[in-house]
């Protein structure tokens, strides 16, 4: 029984050490003097965009209906929903049926399209 306790204590100690070492190695470069984080690449930024299809453009109410895939940054599954738009000028460039890639964010409690581009 004593050997089991010793083994268990050694295991817990090893896990604690591994956790502390992992925390040190995951330290951001901005925490280190003279170092700065790199900006995300264009490919990484593009991967943040969600694919969708415009179902309705409502210029009068400044809204956009999009059938879309999962919105990872909002932890939301794919669906069809109505969005506000950050910039009304976005609506002038869109038409029903257009394939798009877009980013949406929660602003003042509302989900708003902040960036949109053609998927073609």
SEPAVEX-691853 format. One record per atom (N, C-alpha, C): residue in one letter; x, y, z. Coordinates in steps of 0.1 Angstrom, whole numbers, padded with zeros to 4 digits, always signed. Example, Ala and Ser with C-alpha at 12.3 -4.5 7.8 and 13.67 -1.06 7.14 Angstrom:
BEGIN
a+0132-0057+0078/a+0123-0045+0078/a+0132-0033+0078/s+0128-0022+0071/s+0137-0011+0071/s+0129+0000+0079/
***
This chain:
BEGIN
x+0008-0012+0000/x+0000+0000+0000/x+0009+0012+0000/x+0020+0012+0007/x+0029+0023+0008/x+0035+0026-0006/x+0038+0016-0013/x+0044+0018-0027/x+0034+0025-0036/x+0021+0022-0034/x+0010+0029-0042/x+0010+0043-0039/x+0010+0047-0026/x+0010+0061-0022/x+0022+0068-0028/x+0034+0062-0027/x+0046+0069-0032/x+0045+0071-0047/x+0040+0061-0054/x+0038+0062-0068/x+0028+0073-0072/x+0017+0073-0064/x+0007+0084-0067/x+0013+0098-0064/x+0020+0099-0053/x+0026+0112-0050/x+0036+0116-0061/x+0044+0107-0066/x+0054+0109-0077/x+0047+0113-0089/x+0035+0107-0092/x+0027+0110-0104/x+0022+0124-0103/x+0016+0128-0092/x+0011+0141-0090/x+0022+0152-0091/x+0033+0149-0085/x+0044+0158-0086/x+0049+0160-0100/x+0049+0149-0108/x+0053+0150-0122/x+0043+0158-0130/x+0030+0157-0127/x+0020+0164-0134/x+0021+0179-0131/x+0024+0182-0118/x+0025+0196-0114/x+0037+0202-0121/x+0048+0195-0122/x+0060+0200-0128/x+0058+0202-0143/x+0051+0193-0150/x+0048+0194-0164/x+0039+0206-0167/x+0029+0209-0158/x+0020+0220-0159/x+0028+0233-0158/x+0037+0234-0149/x+0045+0246-0147/x+0054+0248-0159/x+0060+0238-0164/x+0069+0239-0175/x+0061+0243-0187/x+0049+0238-0189/x+0041+0241-0201/x+0037+0256-0200/x+0034+0261-0188/x+0030+0275-0187/x+0041+0284-0191/x+0053+0280-0187/x+0065+0288-0191/x+0067+0288-0206/x+0066+0277-0212/x+0069+0276-0226/x+0058+0282-0235/x+0046+0284-0230/x+0035+0290-0238/x+0035+0305-0236/x+0045+0310-0229/x+0045+0325-0227/x+0046+0332-0240/x+0037+0342-0241/x+0037+0350-0253/x+0050+0358-0255/x+0053+0360-0268/x+0065+0368-0271/x+0064+0382-0266/x+0051+0387-0264/x+0050+0401-0260/x+0053+0402-0245/x+0054+0391-0238/x+0058+0391-0224/x+0073+0392-0222/x+0080+0390-0233/x+0095+0390-0233/x+0100+0403-0238/x+0109+0409-0231/x+0115+0422-0235/x+0121+0421-0249/x+0119+0431-0257/x+0125+0432-0270/x+0118+0423-0280/x+0107+0416-0277/x+0101+0407-0286/x+0086+0413-0288/x+0081+0410-0300/x+0067+0414-0303/x+0061+0403-0311/x+0047+0402-0310/x+0040+0391-0317/x+0039+0396-0331/x+0039+0386-0340/x+0037+0389-0355/x+0022+0390-0357/x+0018+0398-0367/x+0004+0400-0371/x+0000+0387-0378/x-0012+0383-0377/x-0016+0371-0384/x-0015+0373-0399/x-0011+0362-0406/x-0009+0363-0421/x-0023+0364-0428/x-0023+0368-0440/x-0035+0369-0448/x-0042+0356-0449/x-0035+0345-0449/x-0041+0332-0450/x-0049+0329-0437/x-0043+0333-0426/x-0049+0330-0413/x-0062+0339-0412/x-0061+0352-0416/x-0072+0361-0416/x-0083+0356-0425/x-0080+0350-0436/x-0090+0345-0446/x-0097+0333-0440/x-0090+0325-0432/x-0096+0313-0426/x-0106+0317-0415/x-0106+0329-0410/x-0115+0334-0400/x-0129+0338-0407/x-0129+0339-0420/x-0141+0342-0427/x-0150+0330-0429/x-0163+0332-0428/x-0173+0321-0429/x-0179+0322-0443/x-0181+0310-0449/x-0188+0310-0462/x-0203+0311-0460/x-0209+0317-0470/x-0224+0319-0469/x-0230+0323-0482/x-0243+0323-0482/x-0250+0328-0494/x-0260+0338-0490/x-0260+0349-0497/x-0269+0360-0494/x-0284+0356-0498/x-0293+0357-0489/x-0307+0353-0491/x-0315+0365-0493/x-0312+0377-0487/x-0319+0389-0488/x-0311+0401-0484/x-0312+0412-0492/x-0306+0424-0489/x-0317+0434-0486/x-0317+0439-0473/x-0327+0449-0469/x-0321+0462-0466/x-0319+0471-0477/x-0313+0483-0475/x-0320+0493-0466/x-0333+0492-0466/x-0342+0501-0458/x-0339+0500-0443/x-0337+0487-0439/x-0335+0484-0425/x-0321+0481-0422/x-0312+0482-0432/x-0298+0480-0430/x-0295+0466-0425/x-0301+0456-0431/x-0300+0442-0427/x-0296+0433-0438/x-0291+0422-0435/x-0286+0412-0445/x-0290+0398-0440/x-0297+0390-0448/x-0300+0377-0444/x-0290+0367-0452/x-0283+0359-0444/x-0273+0350-0450/x-0275+0336-0445/x-0274+0326-0454/x-0274+0312-0450/x-0259+0309-0449/x-0254+0305-0437/x-0240+0304-0435/x-0236+0292-0428/x-0223+0289-0429/x-0217+0278-0421/x-0214+0283-0407/x-0207+0274-0399/x-0205+0278-0385/x-0197+0291-0383/x-0201+0299-0374/x-0194+0311-0370/x-0185+0307-0358/x-0173+0303-0360/x-0164+0298-0349/x-0162+0309-0338/x-0160+0321-0342/x-0157+0331-0332/x-0169+0334-0323/x-0181+0331-0328/x-0193+0333-0320/x-0198+0320-0314/x-0191+0309-0317/x-0195+0295-0313/x-0210+0293-0317/x-0213+0295-0330/x-0226+0294-0335/x-0226+0284-0347/x-0236+0275-0347/x-0236+0265-0358/x-0241+0272-0371/x-0240+0265-0382/x-0245+0270-0395/x-0260+0272-0394/x-0265+0282-0401/x-0280+0284-0401/x-0283+0296-0411/x-0295+0300-0412/x-0299+0312-0420/x-0303+0322-0410/x-0298+0334-0410/x-0301+0344-0400/x-0300+0358-0406/x-0306+0367-0399/x-0305+0381-0403/x-0294+0388-0394/x-0286+0396-0401/x-0275+0403-0395/x-0277+0418-0397/x-0272+0426-0388/x-0270+0440-0391/x-0257+0441-0398/x-0254+0453-0403/x-0241+0455-0410/x-0234+0467-0403/x-0221+0466-0403/x-0213+0476-0396/x-0212+0489-0405/x-0212+0486-0418/x-0212+0498-0428/x-0223+0496-0438/x-0232+0505-0439/x-0243+0505-0449/x-0238+0503-0463/x-0226+0507-0467/x-0221+0506-0480/x-0220+0492-0484/x-0218+0482-0475/x-0217+0468-0478/x-0229+0463-0486/x-0241+0469-0483/x-0253+0464-0489/x-0254+0468-0504/x-0247+0478-0508/x-0248+0483-0522/x-0240+0473-0531/x-0231+0465-0525/x-0223+0456-0533/x-0228+0442-0534/x-0240+0439-0527/x-0245+0426-0526/x-0258+0424-0533/x-0261+0412-0537/x-0274+0408-0543/x-0278+0394-0538/x-0291+0392-0539/x-0296+0379-0535/x-0289+0368-0543/x-0285+0357-0536/x-0279+0345-0543/x-0264+0346-0544/x-0258+0358-0540/x-0243+0359-0541/x-0237+0350-0530/x-0226+0343-0535/x-0218+0335-0526/x-0208+0345-0519/x-0207+0344-0506/x-0198+0354-0499/x-0190+0347-0489/x-0180+0354-0484/x-0172+0350-0472/x-0172+0362-0463/x-0176+0360-0450/x-0178+0372-0442/x-0173+0369-0428/x-0173+0380-0420/x-0170+0379-0406/x-0181+0386-0398/x-0185+0380-0388/x-0196+0387-0379/x-0190+0387-0365/x-0195+0398-0358/x-0191+0400-0344/x-0203+0404-0336/x-0202+0402-0323/x-0213+0407-0314/x-0209+0421-0310/x-0217+0431-0314/x-0214+0445-0310/x-0227+0450-0303/x-0225+0455-0291/x-0237+0461-0284/x-0248+0451-0283/x-0245+0438-0281/x-0256+0428-0280/x-0262+0423-0293/x-0257+0428-0304/x-0263+0424-0317/x-0252+0418-0326/x-0256+0409-0334/x-0246+0402-0343/x-0246+0410-0356/x-0234+0415-0359/x-0232+0424-0370/x-0221+0419-0380/x-0224+0420-0393/x-0214+0417-0403/x-0204+0428-0403/x-0191+0425-0401/x-0181+0435-0400/x-0172+0435-0412/x-0172+0424-0420/x-0164+0423-0432/x-0171+0413-0441/x-0171+0416-0454/x-0177+0407-0464/x-0170+0408-0477/x-0169+0397-0484/x-0163+0397-0497/x-0169+0386-0506/x-0167+0387-0519/x-0172+0377-0528/x-0164+0364-0526/x-0171+0353-0527/x-0164+0340-0525/x-0159+0335-0538/x-0162+0342-0549/x-0158+0337-0562/x-0145+0342-0566/
***
